[in-house]
Amino acid sequence: MCSHRRLPIILVVLLTAVAVVLVQSSLAADKPGAADSDKAAGQFLAAYEAEVRPLEIAVNLAWWKANTSGKDEDFAAKVEAQNKYDEKLADRKRFAELKAIHEGKLSDKTVARQIDMLYRAYLEKQVDPELLKRITAKANEIEKAFNVYRAKVAGKEIADSEVRRILKESKDSKERQAVWESSKGVGKTVAADLKELVFLRNEAARKLGFKNYHAMQLYLNEQDQEQVVKLFDELDELTRGPFAAAKREIDVKLAANYAIDVDELQPWHYHDPFFQESPSIFDSQLDQVFANNDILALCRKFYTGIGLPIDDVIARSDLYEKPGKSPHAFCTDIDRVGDVRVLANIVPSEYWMGTMLHELGHSVYSSKNIPPTVPYAARTASHILTTEGVAMMFERFSKSGEWLDKMGASVPDPKKYTETGMKMRRNQLLIFSRWCQVMLRFEKAMYENPGQDLNALWWSTVEKYQLLKKPAGRNEPDYGSKIHVVSAPAYYHNYMMGQLFACQVHATIAREVLHSSDPPQAIYTDNKQVGEFMKSRVFAPGALLSWNALTKHATGEELNAKAFAAEFTAK
Ligand SMILES: [Zn+2]
């Protein structure tokens, strides 16, 4: 045995010696190149920080001002700041330098990572300027058509909010059908322009070396189509059953509300025109709880309790309704050295409890907790999906009565609150996940072959993933009535992947920090270890790890659908 082992060791030594010689000779050959590349990369990053950082801060400040004031001049200043930033990244000479560095060998992993991030950011802005103008003009034209389009019922124009009200409240199937069909009419108005836009986008992508626009968008976001589709196949597999069960329950309730049979349900019976949200049919009293509880105080207490205090963020934020202000909510890291702010419009409701937990979740995953030792270019979240994921992970607690109770909020019946909240959450997540399947697969196929029968493609995808029935004989460009196809192309899947990330990190915290045997039910309030976990496992690398490397670093596994699916199969 012993001698048997000895020989291979000698061989290994010999082979290692050969390998060392080989490595040395290849190093010697590469050495001048690598050192030159390292030097060039270092210079590029320094120039980037000096030139682009002030423009980035200006964009963020202008954005904040416009959205809090709503004034025309502030919006004009925002556009101007954005243009200056875009122009800098479009600079051909700089891009040529960057491309050469990106193609060369870099010995420092941290530098290589930053160069790769910047390469993608600059590449996006390298579209042929003439072509870009045509694309922007075409997209604007379509968006304008959306803005002026009004559904008509019985010859009378009705506002978008009225469409939504009728689809939510009307018990009259005929009226619902008329409103739904009319709301889809905008698709017909824009279909020809949309097809042209898709061709133009594909042309731009091909000029930059991609097979089509969808493939390019994913590349720019550090994803590839095969990888994302594989993940969505897994998601489909694991949630098809729970979704079908949830939909059956919804269908029974809806059919009863309209006094029709379940088989008679049509797409216009589902409240949301695309069935991307859950119909509001399960009696929800969650909002009442917030009449007596201060949302902001609960958030402050929660984030302090887990060791991620946000008092400085609140002090800089703009949190309540006022004239001219954006009605939405968002969080922004202005300068990557701790000036982090939230814009919100808090009113006492479960929705705003969740939204504030969400936005403040973004705020803790920022330069507040990403160490200043992480270089500027990477001192941000790893990816849009990881920051959305962190925000969604904290948002979940607004639907837990036990969590609110533990936080000291007054909740008359925490168990009942949780029951309702969990059902809402289940329906929302499952329905949204099916909708994301439709968007991902439809857009991918559309950019692959824009000349195909898109009406048929849309409905076959909707039927397969959302289990809706195409109305008999319908042959209309219904995909064209979804504005995101125009204004946020190839993007929806990131929200879904963010949700998978949220569930996967939550399950890891449940296991490793809380030692819980039932991760989907796990809650925490006063536990600094949670903040420590987030800082070391999720925040510390900033963007120095790509989204999937970060997922592995944080949870031990690459991003997958198991933890998400477990939320719907657990007892
Ligand atoms: Zn968000």
Residues whose N, C-alpha, C, O or C-beta is under 5 A from the ligand:
A	BS01	ZN	E388 A391
